[in-house]
């Protein structure tokens, strides 16, 4: 692909308790749809736990997934992905 990679990875926070003791994060694998010229969910995996532990595990797995697919890891900032 010339303009876009075929896949990319990002992290999304999807759950937070009111007292912030537990959070939920998800690693999202995105696939580029050349017909629609947009990103679509290919797969995701959720992590729940204390804020530090959930985010640390999510970031570690996002790095591994980006290495497996040889793609960009946008971490928690997806803005660059949509440009």
PyMOL commands that set and color helices and strands:
alter all, ss='L'
color gray80, all
select helices_A, chain A and resi 51-69+79-82
alter helices_A, ss='H'
color red, helices_A
select strands_A, chain A and resi 7-16+22-33+38-50+72-73
alter strands_A, ss='S'
color yellow, strands_A
deselect
rebuild
show_as cartoon
